[in-house]
Amino acid sequence: MRSETLRVPGATLYYEVRGSGPLVLFLPGGGGDAASVDPIAEVLEDRFTVASLDPRGYSRSVLDGPQQTQRVEVQSDDAFRLLSHLTDQPAFVVGGSAGAVVGLDLLARHPDRVALLVAHEPPCFGVLPDAAEQRAMIEEVYTLFRTDGPAAAGARFLAGIGNAMKPSPMPAELSPRAAEMWARLAANGPLMLEHELREFTSYVPDFTALAPLTDRLVMAAGRETRGCLPYRPPAEIARKLGIELTEFPGAHNGMRTEAPEFAGRLADILTAHLRVEGAGRC
């Protein structure tokens, strides 16, 4: 694995690359970073080149100035610049949670850079019929963060999404690299609650731009998230675009808790797309 940095407008991005084969860029969920993909990369790196990054302002990706509101289109532009730096060919993109929101914006605005996007449970609550109710829940989370701190806000958010997250690992279970990552994520959490949560959960995809690109889009949800809030936005986006919803193992954080099974399902989807693309060129 190699780690490098890339200058982008207003920030210096940290990213990691490992493996060999077709490029897959992973976009982490809110407050996550490049190491979040480790459990999946271990399965994929013998068949794919796996790239991941710390989003600007988090972990090792440093802003030029003070912290500010995170914008979907800015993180999307960062992803576009990183892809353009890594390859001149369309690449696979996999986004989880907030990373899936970024991926949807990336596909809509830069379709030439994306061979296939797998968008796993983007929290686009604005697409739901009860969007106002969900917006009120997010505002309550934000207010709790400001008044009572991140622990109270986090507990309210987990309750609001139907406890669709499996528990974090115990410290004794962690490798040194994983322990360092969880320490970074603990520092990222308050930043995400203050600067990102409201912006990303209110994002509505550009359905007009995405409509002709559905052959390059997999809307995904965790099998164990059925009946919980995170399952609903990808299901609604898929319905609006006239495509099927694809289920993956696990819940909202299945990329971590069911990593081998999740990676196997993902590898099957990416490999099938490569076969179709290869047949189309014959």
Backbone as CSV, one residue per row, in Angstrom:
resi,resn,N_x,N_y,N_z,CA_x,CA_y,CA_z,C_x,C_y,C_z
1,MET,0.844,-1.193,0.000,0.000,0.000,0.000,0.877,1.240,0.000
2,ARG,0.502,2.215,-0.799,1.222,3.486,-0.780,0.254,4.588,-0.357
3,SER,0.775,5.563,0.347,-0.016,6.719,0.767,0.621,7.971,0.198
4,GLU,-0.239,8.866,-0.319,0.238,10.095,-0.944,-0.743,11.215,-0.643
5,THR,-0.401,12.418,-1.101,-1.302,13.557,-0.954,-1.513,14.210,-2.312
6,LEU,-2.627,14.910,-2.416,-2.972,15.616,-3.649,-3.494,16.997,-3.295
7,ARG,-2.911,18.014,-3.899,-3.403,19.375,-3.694,-4.673,19.589,-4.508
8,VAL,-5.688,20.111,-3.853,-6.933,20.494,-4.504,-7.281,21.894,-4.005
9,PRO,-8.199,22.589,-4.666,-8.534,23.938,-4.200,-8.989,23.945,-2.738
10,GLY,-8.238,24.621,-1.897,-8.628,24.791,-0.509,-8.201,23.692,0.438
11,ALA,-7.504,22.668,-0.053,-7.155,21.562,0.836,-6.042,20.710,0.240
12,THR,-5.471,19.864,1.082,-4.544,18.816,0.656,-5.147,17.482,1.055
13,LEU,-5.464,16.653,0.068,-6.113,15.369,0.316,-5.073,14.283,0.574
14,TYR,-5.346,13.472,1.577,-4.559,12.266,1.838,-5.291,11.083,1.227
15,TYR,-4.567,10.209,0.527,-5.208,9.021,-0.033,-4.256,7.835,-0.002
16,GLU,-4.835,6.643,-0.114,-4.080,5.391,-0.104,-4.476,4.547,-1.305
17,VAL,-3.516,3.812,-1.837,-3.751,2.940,-2.987,-3.067,1.606,-2.714
18,ARG,-3.776,0.532,-3.025,-3.199,-0.804,-2.861,-3.799,-1.744,-3.905
19,GLY,-3.145,-2.869,-4.136,-3.663,-3.885,-5.037,-3.309,-3.641,-6.483
20,SER,-3.912,-4.452,-7.366,-3.682,-4.328,-8.806,-4.942,-4.768,-9.543
21,GLY,-5.121,-4.197,-10.734,-6.309,-4.485,-11.524,-7.118,-3.224,-11.737
22,PRO,-8.376,-3.354,-12.182,-9.224,-2.183,-12.401,-9.347,-1.336,-11.140
23,LEU,-9.362,-0.015,-11.320,-9.387,0.912,-10.186,-10.775,0.989,-9.563
24,VAL,-10.809,0.905,-8.228,-12.033,1.106,-7.453,-11.743,2.188,-6.422
25,LEU,-12.454,3.307,-6.504,-12.314,4.374,-5.519,-13.429,4.253,-4.486
26,PHE,-13.049,4.142,-3.223,-14.012,4.081,-2.128,-14.156,5.461,-1.496
27,LEU,-15.414,5.873,-1.319,-15.731,7.146,-0.673,-16.352,6.830,0.685
28,PRO,-15.702,7.207,1.795,-16.164,6.779,3.115,-17.397,7.529,3.582
29,GLY,-18.063,6.940,4.570,-19.203,7.601,5.186,-18.778,8.788,6.027
30,GLY,-19.747,9.509,6.554,-19.476,10.728,7.289,-18.524,10.526,8.457
31,GLY,-17.444,11.281,8.483,-16.445,11.170,9.535,-15.468,10.037,9.330
32,GLY,-15.640,9.242,8.251,-14.732,8.136,7.978,-13.485,8.607,7.263
33,ASP,-12.534,7.681,7.088,-11.333,8.053,6.356,-10.817,6.885,5.530
34,ALA,-9.642,7.032,4.965,-9.125,6.063,4.001,-9.020,4.660,4.575
35,ALA,-8.693,4.551,5.854,-8.517,3.232,6.464,-9.833,2.514,6.708
36,SER,-10.962,3.217,6.578,-12.258,2.576,6.788,-12.485,1.411,5.836
37,VAL,-11.799,1.431,4.711,-11.994,0.415,3.682,-11.100,-0.805,3.895
38,ASP,-10.243,-0.779,4.911,-9.271,-1.862,5.107,-9.875,-3.265,5.046
39,PRO,-10.967,-3.556,5.771,-11.470,-4.935,5.763,-11.914,-5.411,4.383
40,ILE,-12.438,-4.495,3.564,-12.864,-4.862,2.211,-11.670,-4.913,1.273
41,ALA,-10.737,-3.975,1.428,-9.562,-3.945,0.556,-8.762,-5.232,0.659
42,GLU,-8.720,-5.815,1.847,-7.980,-7.060,2.031,-8.541,-8.181,1.155
43,VAL,-9.839,-8.120,0.859,-10.478,-9.143,0.026,-10.323,-8.815,-1.458
44,LEU,-10.358,-7.517,-1.798,-10.415,-7.105,-3.197,-9.051,-6.884,-3.852
45,GLU,-8.010,-6.643,-3.056,-6.777,-6.114,-3.635,-6.040,-7.100,-4.537
46,ASP,-6.417,-8.384,-4.527,-5.773,-9.307,-5.466,-6.392,-9.235,-6.849
47,ARG,-7.545,-8.534,-6.974,-8.232,-8.423,-8.269,-8.440,-6.984,-8.711
48,PHE,-8.358,-6.047,-7.777,-8.645,-4.645,-8.078,-7.601,-3.748,-7.420
49,THR,-7.376,-2.590,-8.047,-6.611,-1.529,-7.397,-7.579,-0.730,-6.540
50,VAL,-7.359,-0.736,-5.246,-8.281,-0.099,-4.302,-7.697,1.233,-3.847
51,ALA,-8.422,2.308,-4.115,-8.022,3.645,-3.661,-9.054,4.146,-2.653
52,SER,-8.583,4.859,-1.656,-9.477,5.445,-0.654,-8.851,6.741,-0.164
53,LEU,-9.686,7.597,0.412,-9.179,8.909,0.817,-9.796,9.351,2.131
54,ASP,-9.120,10.283,2.785,-9.692,11.048,3.881,-10.386,12.264,3.256
55,PRO,-11.708,12.409,3.391,-12.343,13.617,2.860,-11.733,14.883,3.478
56,ARG,-11.789,15.958,2.741,-11.175,17.211,3.196,-11.668,17.594,4.591
57,GLY,-10.727,18.029,5.410,-11.064,18.462,6.758,-11.118,17.355,7.782
58,TYR,-11.013,16.098,7.345,-11.048,14.965,8.251,-9.685,14.266,8.273
59,SER,-9.349,13.709,9.440,-8.141,12.906,9.606,-6.924,13.623,9.034
60,ARG,-6.324,13.074,7.964,-5.057,13.596,7.462,-5.214,14.503,6.243
61,SER,-6.452,14.804,5.838,-6.692,15.735,4.730,-6.924,17.125,5.299
62,VAL,-5.976,18.007,5.066,-5.903,19.276,5.787,-6.485,20.408,4.948
63,LEU,-7.330,21.218,5.584,-7.869,22.411,4.937,-6.844,23.536,4.961
64,ASP,-6.907,24.413,3.972,-6.038,25.583,3.953,-6.431,26.605,5.010
65,GLY,-7.715,26.611,5.358,-8.227,27.563,6.339,-8.993,26.851,7.432
66,PRO,-9.869,27.570,8.133,-10.626,26.972,9.239,-11.697,26.004,8.743
67,GLN,-12.197,25.175,9.672,-13.297,24.274,9.350,-14.499,25.086,8.873
68,GLN,-15.241,24.505,7.930,-16.421,25.158,7.391,-17.425,24.105,6.978
69,THR,-18.611,24.549,6.593,-19.649,23.614,6.183,-19.160,22.748,5.033
70,GLN,-19.322,21.442,5.186,-18.963,20.510,4.119,-20.034,20.539,3.037
71,ARG,-19.630,20.693,1.782,-20.557,20.746,0.655,-20.411,19.480,-0.183
72,VAL,-21.539,18.907,-0.564,-21.509,17.697,-1.378,-20.728,17.937,-2.654
73,GLU,-20.995,19.063,-3.314,-20.365,19.310,-4.606,-18.854,19.526,-4.476
74,VAL,-18.398,20.001,-3.322,-16.959,20.191,-3.116,-16.275,18.839,-2.921
75,GLN,-16.864,17.977,-2.092,-16.293,16.637,-1.939,-16.369,15.859,-3.254
76,SER,-17.430,16.078,-4.026,-17.548,15.438,-5.332,-16.439,15.912,-6.263
77,ASP,-16.149,17.199,-6.234,-15.064,17.726,-7.057,-13.720,17.156,-6.613
78,ASP,-13.544,16.973,-5.308,-12.313,16.353,-4.810,-12.168,14.937,-5.369
79,ALA,-13.267,14.179,-5.358,-13.233,12.810,-5.882,-12.899,12.821,-7.371
80,PHE,-13.485,13.754,-8.107,-13.198,13.886,-9.531,-11.716,14.178,-9.765
81,ARG,-11.152,15.087,-8.979,-9.747,15.435,-9.144,-8.835,14.257,-8.784
82,LEU,-9.210,13.497,-7.763,-8.402,12.336,-7.402,-8.475,11.271,-8.490
83,LEU,-9.670,11.003,-9.015,-9.790,10.039,-10.110,-8.962,10.483,-11.321
84,SER,-9.035,11.754,-11.652,-8.280,12.268,-12.799,-6.784,12.163,-12.572
85,HIS,-6.374,12.247,-11.313,-4.957,12.110,-10.968,-4.497,10.654,-11.085
86,LEU,-5.392,9.726,-10.752,-5.015,8.318,-10.698,-5.116,7.599,-12.035
87,THR,-6.022,8.046,-12.910,-6.253,7.314,-14.152,-6.880,8.227,-15.192
88,ASP,-6.677,7.873,-16.475,-7.359,8.591,-17.545,-8.546,7.784,-18.072
89,GLN,-8.893,6.706,-17.371,-10.008,5.858,-17.761,-11.141,5.954,-16.742
90,PRO,-12.383,5.672,-17.140,-13.471,5.598,-16.157,-13.155,4.540,-15.106
91,ALA,-13.520,4.799,-13.861,-13.197,3.908,-12.756,-14.461,3.496,-12.008
92,PHE,-14.356,2.402,-11.273,-15.421,2.026,-10.357,-15.383,2.952,-9.151
93,VAL,-16.565,3.304,-8.644,-16.671,4.128,-7.441,-17.659,3.445,-6.502
94,VAL,-17.272,3.320,-5.246,-18.130,2.722,-4.223,-18.248,3.712,-3.075
95,GLY,-19.468,4.119,-2.779,-19.688,5.065,-1.698,-20.610,4.475,-0.652
96,GLY,-20.264,4.677,0.606,-21.109,4.242,1.702,-21.643,5.429,2.479
97,SER,-22.953,5.454,2.720,-23.586,6.516,3.499,-23.296,7.884,2.869
98,ALA,-22.638,8.794,3.589,-22.333,10.105,3.015,-21.478,9.978,1.763
99,GLY,-20.617,8.964,1.712,-19.827,8.737,0.509,-20.685,8.379,-0.685
100,ALA,-21.825,7.730,-0.437,-22.747,7.421,-1.529,-23.411,8.688,-2.056
101,VAL,-23.662,9.649,-1.167,-24.193,10.950,-1.599,-23.185,11.623,-2.530
102,VAL,-21.928,11.620,-2.125,-20.872,12.204,-2.961,-20.798,11.473,-4.299
103,GLY,-20.912,10.148,-4.264,-20.860,9.370,-5.495,-21.980,9.707,-6.454
104,LEU,-23.181,9.909,-5.934,-24.310,10.282,-6.798,-24.060,11.625,-7.474
105,ASP,-23.504,12.573,-6.734,-23.194,13.871,-7.327,-22.076,13.742,-8.350
106,LEU,-21.085,12.905,-8.051,-19.978,12.675,-8.978,-20.483,12.079,-10.284
107,LEU,-21.331,11.071,-10.202,-21.863,10.442,-11.412,-22.692,11.434,-12.217
108,ALA,-23.493,12.244,-11.547,-24.352,13.201,-12.244,-23.538,14.279,-12.956
109,ARG,-22.442,14.733,-12.336,-21.691,15.858,-12.894,-20.475,15.441,-13.711
110,HIS,-19.957,14.244,-13.475,-18.767,13.785,-14.198,-18.941,12.334,-14.648
111,PRO,-19.952,12.058,-15.450,-20.215,10.661,-15.832,-19.082,10.013,-16.608
112,ASP,-18.260,10.822,-17.266,-17.148,10.256,-18.029,-16.075,9.651,-17.144
113,ARG,-16.074,9.967,-15.842,-15.067,9.445,-14.930,-15.522,8.178,-14.213
114,VAL,-16.794,7.796,-14.359,-17.362,6.702,-13.563,-17.796,5.561,-14.465
115,ALA,-17.140,4.405,-14.321,-17.565,3.213,-15.059,-18.814,2.614,-14.426
116,LEU,-18.856,2.604,-13.099,-20.005,2.099,-12.351,-19.926,2.661,-10.942
117,LEU,-21.060,3.152,-10.444,-21.160,3.625,-9.072,-22.025,2.664,-8.276
118,VAL,-21.503,2.190,-7.157,-22.288,1.442,-6.187,-22.537,2.377,-5.009
119,ALA,-23.781,2.807,-4.856,-24.153,3.785,-3.828,-24.922,3.061,-2.730
120,HIS,-24.251,2.822,-1.602,-24.831,2.046,-0.506,-25.430,2.977,0.555
121,GLU,-26.737,2.983,0.611,-27.505,3.704,1.624,-27.133,5.182,1.779
122,PRO,-27.210,5.958,0.684,-27.031,7.407,0.834,-28.160,7.984,1.694
123,PRO,-27.849,8.777,2.716,-28.895,9.324,3.581,-29.576,10.552,2.982
124,CYS,-30.105,10.390,1.775,-30.776,11.502,1.086,-32.222,11.595,1.573
125,PHE,-32.382,12.020,2.822,-33.716,12.039,3.408,-34.650,13.004,2.686
126,GLY,-34.082,13.938,1.932,-34.904,14.899,1.201,-35.749,14.286,0.105
127,VAL,-35.450,13.061,-0.326,-36.245,12.423,-1.385,-37.482,11.734,-0.825
128,LEU,-37.607,11.635,0.496,-38.678,10.852,1.102,-39.969,11.664,1.219
129,PRO,-41.110,10.992,1.189,-42.386,11.696,1.369,-42.467,12.437,2.708
130,ASP,-41.804,11.888,3.741,-41.804,12.534,5.056,-40.499,13.283,5.296
131,ALA,-39.998,13.936,4.250,-38.718,14.640,4.343,-38.725,15.676,5.465
132,ALA,-39.841,16.380,5.661,-39.897,17.414,6.696,-39.716,16.805,8.081
133,GLU,-40.296,15.646,8.292,-40.153,14.965,9.582,-38.707,14.548,9.816
134,GLN,-38.062,14.045,8.768,-36.668,13.623,8.915,-35.746,14.827,9.092
135,ARG,-36.078,15.926,8.428,-35.291,17.144,8.601,-35.389,17.641,10.043
136,ALA,-36.567,17.527,10.630,-36.749,17.937,12.025,-35.922,17.053,12.959
137,MET,-35.858,15.768,12.652,-35.033,14.866,13.466,-33.568,15.272,13.400
138,ILE,-33.089,15.576,12.190,-31.693,15.984,12.029,-31.430,17.296,12.769
139,GLU,-32.370,18.223,12.730,-32.199,19.482,13.459,-32.148,19.230,14.962
140,GLU,-32.922,18.261,15.437,-32.876,17.907,16.854,-31.502,17.343,17.216
141,VAL,-30.963,16.506,16.341,-29.620,15.960,16.563,-28.604,17.097,16.645
142,TYR,-28.696,18.035,15.714,-27.752,19.145,15.688,-27.875,20.006,16.953
143,THR,-29.101,20.269,17.370,-29.304,21.066,18.583,-28.736,20.358,19.799
144,LEU,-28.946,19.041,19.889,-28.379,18.273,20.994,-26.855,18.338,20.979
145,PHE,-26.290,18.292,19.787,-24.831,18.405,19.687,-24.362,19.734,20.263
146,ARG,-25.063,20.797,19.946,-24.657,22.123,20.403,-24.877,22.305,21.902
147,THR,-25.910,21.659,22.443,-26.257,21.885,23.849,-25.710,20.819,24.792
148,ASP,-25.741,19.551,24.344,-25.390,18.444,25.242,-24.149,17.667,24.812
149,GLY,-23.642,17.943,23.615,-22.420,17.282,23.184,-22.646,16.136,22.210
150,PRO,-21.554,15.608,21.653,-21.649,14.601,20.603,-22.250,13.269,21.046
151,ALA,-22.062,12.875,22.296,-22.611,11.589,22.739,-24.139,11.613,22.704
152,ALA,-24.730,12.681,23.218,-26.186,12.794,23.206,-26.713,12.902,21.780
153,ALA,-26.021,13.666,20.952,-26.438,13.809,19.553,-26.340,12.479,18.820
154,GLY,-25.244,11.761,19.046,-25.076,10.474,18.390,-26.140,9.476,18.796
155,ALA,-26.498,9.465,20.082,-27.533,8.543,20.545,-28.877,8.880,19.915
156,ARG,-29.190,10.159,19.780,-30.454,10.554,19.160,-30.465,10.190,17.684
157,PHE,-29.339,10.335,17.014,-29.271,9.983,15.598,-29.456,8.482,15.402
158,LEU,-28.783,7.678,16.209,-28.925,6.230,16.086,-30.365,5.803,16.329
159,ALA,-31.020,6.420,17.292,-32.437,6.109,17.520,-33.281,6.561,16.335
160,GLY,-32.950,7.703,15.771,-33.721,8.236,14.656,-33.650,7.384,13.407
161,ILE,-32.510,6.704,13.194,-32.393,5.856,12.007,-32.779,4.412,12.292
162,GLY,-33.328,4.183,13.497,-33.827,2.847,13.804,-32.758,1.885,14.267
163,ASN,-31.704,2.410,14.895,-30.610,1.555,15.372,-30.114,0.617,14.277
164,ALA,-29.858,1.198,13.108,-29.442,0.431,11.927,-27.940,0.244,11.836
165,MET,-27.225,0.546,12.915,-25.765,0.394,12.945,-25.408,-0.682,13.953
166,LYS,-24.522,-1.590,13.559,-24.022,-2.580,14.502,-22.914,-1.967,15.357
167,PRO,-22.675,-2.530,16.551,-21.726,-1.900,17.485,-20.312,-1.808,16.929
168,SER,-19.585,-0.816,17.421,-18.168,-0.679,17.087,-17.370,-1.769,17.800
169,PRO,-16.204,-2.125,17.274,-15.396,-3.171,17.915,-14.842,-2.705,19.254
170,MET,-14.522,-3.668,20.114,-13.897,-3.360,21.393,-12.430,-2.998,21.167
171,PRO,-11.891,-2.071,21.945,-10.487,-1.663,21.754,-9.508,-2.830,21.755
172,ALA,-9.756,-3.845,22.582,-8.827,-4.976,22.669,-8.796,-5.787,21.385
173,GLU,-9.821,-5.629,20.536,-9.904,-6.396,19.299,-9.138,-5.732,18.151
174,LEU,-8.647,-4.520,18.354,-8.120,-3.728,17.256,-6.625,-3.943,17.048
175,SER,-6.228,-3.963,15.775,-4.815,-3.912,15.426,-4.304,-2.489,15.667
176,PRO,-2.989,-2.277,15.725,-2.480,-0.909,15.904,-2.991,0.063,14.831
177,ARG,-3.025,-0.383,13.568,-3.523,0.504,12.511,-5.002,0.821,12.720
178,ALA,-5.784,-0.193,13.080,-7.210,0.038,13.309,-7.441,0.934,14.521
179,ALA,-6.639,0.758,15.571,-6.775,1.613,16.750,-6.488,3.068,16.400
180,GLU,-5.481,3.304,15.570,-5.182,4.667,15.132,-6.346,5.243,14.333
181,MET,-6.967,4.409,13.480,-8.099,4.883,12.698,-9.267,5.270,13.602
182,TRP,-9.600,4.421,14.580,-10.734,4.721,15.455,-10.482,5.969,16.285
183,ALA,-9.227,6.227,16.620,-8.915,7.477,17.321,-9.179,8.679,16.416
184,ARG,-8.821,8.546,15.134,-9.106,9.636,14.185,-10.614,9.813,14.006
185,LEU,-11.335,8.706,13.903,-12.783,8.801,13.708,-13.466,9.456,14.902
186,ALA,-12.948,9.206,16.097,-13.517,9.847,17.284,-13.355,11.365,17.205
187,ALA,-12.232,11.813,16.655,-12.024,13.255,16.479,-12.866,13.792,15.332
188,ASN,-13.120,12.966,14.327,-13.910,13.409,13.172,-15.388,13.546,13.496
189,GLY,-15.883,12.729,14.445,-17.317,12.690,14.712,-17.938,14.043,15.006
190,PRO,-17.398,14.814,15.943,-17.972,16.134,16.206,-17.938,17.056,14.988
191,LEU,-16.876,16.962,14.174,-16.793,17.782,12.964,-17.916,17.411,11.998
192,MET,-18.179,16.120,11.878,-19.254,15.678,10.986,-20.605,16.193,11.475
193,LEU,-20.859,16.101,12.777,-22.144,16.550,13.323,-22.338,18.053,13.119
194,GLU,-21.265,18.816,13.253,-21.388,20.272,13.146,-21.389,20.761,11.712
195,HIS,-20.572,20.155,10.843,-20.325,20.747,9.527,-20.892,19.953,8.351
196,GLU,-21.358,18.722,8.572,-21.743,17.890,7.423,-23.154,17.331,7.497
197,LEU,-23.599,16.899,8.660,-24.818,16.094,8.773,-26.026,16.755,8.116
198,ARG,-26.281,18.015,8.417,-27.476,18.668,7.876,-27.380,18.854,6.363
199,GLU,-26.188,19.170,5.881,-25.998,19.418,4.447,-26.216,18.137,3.642
200,PHE,-25.600,17.034,4.071,-25.630,15.814,3.279,-26.989,15.122,3.344
201,THR,-27.636,15.157,4.499,-28.937,14.483,4.608,-30.048,15.231,3.875
202,SER,-29.828,16.488,3.533,-30.830,17.246,2.781,-30.576,17.208,1.276
203,TYR,-29.506,16.550,0.851,-29.152,16.502,-0.570,-30.185,15.687,-1.360
204,VAL,-30.603,16.243,-2.495,-31.504,15.553,-3.424,-30.742,15.330,-4.726
205,PRO,-30.603,14.081,-5.161,-29.848,13.816,-6.391,-30.456,14.509,-7.606
206,ASP,-29.637,14.725,-8.611,-30.069,15.305,-9.883,-30.651,14.173,-10.733
207,PHE,-31.938,13.923,-10.578,-32.570,12.795,-11.271,-32.540,12.966,-12.784
208,THR,-32.610,14.195,-13.260,-32.554,14.435,-14.707,-31.214,14.001,-15.271
209,ALA,-30.129,14.328,-14.562,-28.800,13.934,-15.022,-28.575,12.437,-14.880
210,LEU,-29.143,11.830,-13.841,-28.902,10.415,-13.574,-29.743,9.496,-14.454
211,ALA,-30.879,9.976,-14.933,-31.810,9.111,-15.676,-31.155,8.380,-16.848
212,PRO,-30.325,9.031,-17.671,-29.687,8.295,-18.778,-28.450,7.503,-18.373
213,LEU,-28.130,7.488,-17.071,-26.903,6.844,-16.608,-27.174,5.630,-15.730
214,THR,-28.396,5.126,-15.747,-28.745,4.055,-14.822,-27.999,2.755,-15.093
215,ASP,-27.448,2.595,-16.303,-26.643,1.403,-16.561,-25.301,1.468,-15.840
216,ARG,-24.987,2.635,-15.255,-23.746,2.800,-14.500,-24.010,3.039,-13.017
217,LEU,-25.200,2.674,-12.557,-25.579,2.959,-11.175,-26.189,1.731,-10.519
218,VAL,-25.649,1.368,-9.370,-26.229,0.333,-8.509,-26.645,1.007,-7.200
219,MET,-27.943,1.082,-6.958,-28.443,1.584,-5.685,-28.507,0.404,-4.735
220,ALA,-27.861,0.544,-3.581,-27.680,-0.589,-2.680,-28.157,-0.265,-1.270
221,ALA,-28.567,-1.321,-0.566,-28.986,-1.197,0.825,-28.642,-2.485,1.556
222,GLY,-28.464,-2.380,2.870,-28.151,-3.541,3.669,-29.378,-4.403,3.918
223,ARG,-29.205,-5.695,3.799,-30.317,-6.622,4.012,-30.905,-6.468,5.413
224,GLU,-30.042,-6.199,6.384,-30.501,-6.077,7.765,-31.022,-4.680,8.101
225,THR,-31.012,-3.792,7.124,-31.530,-2.437,7.341,-33.001,-2.324,6.938
226,ARG,-33.558,-3.384,6.380,-34.975,-3.346,6.003,-35.816,-2.880,7.185
227,GLY,-36.741,-1.954,6.901,-37.599,-1.425,7.947,-37.003,-0.257,8.701
228,CYS,-35.731,0.070,8.448,-35.079,1.196,9.109,-34.917,2.355,8.126
229,LEU,-34.727,3.530,8.667,-34.645,4.737,7.842,-33.578,4.670,6.755
230,PRO,-32.346,4.176,7.007,-31.338,4.202,5.942,-31.688,3.390,4.703
231,TYR,-32.600,2.440,4.832,-33.001,1.630,3.679,-33.889,2.415,2.720
232,ARG,-34.606,3.406,3.231,-35.647,4.063,2.454,-35.134,4.981,1.341
233,PRO,-34.123,5.851,1.578,-33.678,6.710,0.470,-33.167,5.944,-0.745
234,PRO,-32.281,4.932,-0.598,-31.856,4.219,-1.811,-33.016,3.517,-2.505
235,ALA,-33.975,3.011,-1.725,-35.141,2.376,-2.343,-35.955,3.394,-3.136
236,GLU,-36.109,4.596,-2.589,-36.885,5.631,-3.277,-36.142,6.148,-4.504
237,ILE,-34.830,6.322,-4.399,-34.049,6.765,-5.555,-34.127,5.726,-6.668
238,ALA,-33.993,4.454,-6.305,-34.102,3.383,-7.298,-35.477,3.398,-7.956
239,ARG,-36.519,3.597,-7.157,-37.879,3.635,-7.718,-38.037,4.788,-8.695
240,LYS,-37.542,5.954,-8.323,-37.676,7.123,-9.193,-36.922,6.940,-10.508
241,LEU,-35.809,6.202,-10.464,-34.999,5.996,-11.667,-35.401,4.737,-12.437
242,GLY,-36.319,3.972,-11.879,-36.788,2.778,-12.576,-35.795,1.637,-12.589
243,ILE,-34.985,1.518,-11.513,-34.020,0.426,-11.431,-34.291,-0.367,-10.162
244,GLU,-33.712,-1.561,-10.091,-33.876,-2.403,-8.917,-32.947,-1.949,-7.793
245,LEU,-33.398,-2.184,-6.565,-32.546,-1.975,-5.402,-31.760,-3.263,-5.153
246,THR,-30.457,-3.134,-4.976,-29.589,-4.286,-4.755,-29.240,-4.383,-3.280
247,GLU,-29.487,-5.538,-2.692,-29.198,-5.722,-1.275,-27.799,-6.310,-1.076
248,PHE,-27.160,-5.840,-0.004,-25.846,-6.323,0.415,-25.967,-6.932,1.807
249,PRO,-25.019,-7.763,2.192,-25.039,-8.310,3.553,-24.893,-7.207,4.595
250,GLY,-25.485,-7.429,5.766,-25.288,-6.526,6.890,-26.283,-5.390,6.956
251,ALA,-25.967,-4.455,7.842,-26.804,-3.282,8.077,-26.143,-2.051,7.462
252,HIS,-26.365,-0.884,8.048,-25.843,0.345,7.455,-24.321,0.337,7.404
253,ASN,-23.683,-0.274,8.386,-22.221,-0.362,8.403,-21.738,-1.758,8.019
254,GLY,-22.455,-2.390,7.098,-22.092,-3.730,6.660,-20.731,-3.824,5.999
255,MET,-20.241,-2.706,5.434,-18.902,-2.727,4.839,-17.850,-3.138,5.860
256,ARG,-18.104,-2.816,7.135,-17.156,-3.191,8.183,-17.548,-4.496,8.857
257,THR,-18.814,-4.605,9.291,-19.196,-5.731,10.137,-19.330,-7.043,9.369
258,GLU,-19.653,-6.962,8.088,-19.736,-8.162,7.241,-18.794,-8.024,6.053
259,ALA,-17.581,-7.548,6.318,-16.661,-7.183,5.244,-16.412,-8.294,4.230
260,PRO,-16.104,-9.530,4.628,-15.838,-10.547,3.602,-17.034,-10.813,2.705
261,GLU,-18.224,-10.916,3.305,-19.424,-11.164,2.509,-19.773,-9.949,1.640
262,PHE,-19.630,-8.761,2.216,-19.891,-7.528,1.468,-18.937,-7.422,0.288
263,ALA,-17.663,-7.677,0.531,-16.663,-7.588,-0.530,-16.916,-8.618,-1.614
264,GLY,-17.348,-9.821,-1.223,-17.662,-10.842,-2.215,-18.811,-10.432,-3.111
265,ARG,-19.855,-9.864,-2.517,-21.007,-9.374,-3.303,-20.564,-8.245,-4.224
266,LEU,-19.746,-7.351,-3.705,-19.264,-6.229,-4.502,-18.404,-6.718,-5.655
267,ALA,-17.498,-7.657,-5.386,-16.627,-8.184,-6.435,-17.438,-8.826,-7.551
268,ASP,-18.511,-9.531,-7.179,-19.370,-10.150,-8.196,-19.990,-9.093,-9.104
269,ILE,-20.447,-7.987,-8.513,-21.089,-6.918,-9.292,-20.070,-6.245,-10.212
270,LEU,-18.891,-5.927,-9.689,-17.877,-5.264,-10.502,-17.392,-6.180,-11.626
271,THR,-17.191,-7.453,-11.313,-16.724,-8.404,-12.325,-17.759,-8.596,-13.416
272,ALA,-19.037,-8.661,-13.029,-20.098,-8.796,-14.030,-20.130,-7.589,-14.950
273,HIS,-19.902,-6.403,-14.389,-19.881,-5.197,-15.226,-18.705,-5.237,-16.185
274,LEU,-17.554,-5.723,-15.726,-16.403,-5.841,-16.609,-16.690,-6.796,-17.752
275,ARG,-17.390,-7.903,-17.486,-17.726,-8.853,-18.536,-18.651,-8.231,-19.564
276,VAL,-19.655,-7.483,-19.097,-20.584,-6.831,-20.013,-19.851,-5.808,-20.874
277,GLU,-18.985,-4.995,-20.238,-18.229,-3.995,-20.979,-17.300,-4.665,-21.989
278,GLY,-16.683,-5.783,-21.597,-15.801,-6.492,-22.504,-16.547,-7.067,-23.694
279,ALA,-17.741,-7.605,-23.425,-18.544,-8.147,-24.531,-18.982,-7.045,-25.470
280,GLY,-19.256,-5.846,-24.909,-19.697,-4.745,-25.751,-18.615,-4.236,-26.693
281,ARG,-17.341,-4.468,-26.308,-16.240,-4.011,-27.156,-15.873,-5.006,-28.231
282,CYS,-16.410,-6.245,-28.111,-16.079,-7.289,-29.102,-16.879,-7.104,-30.386
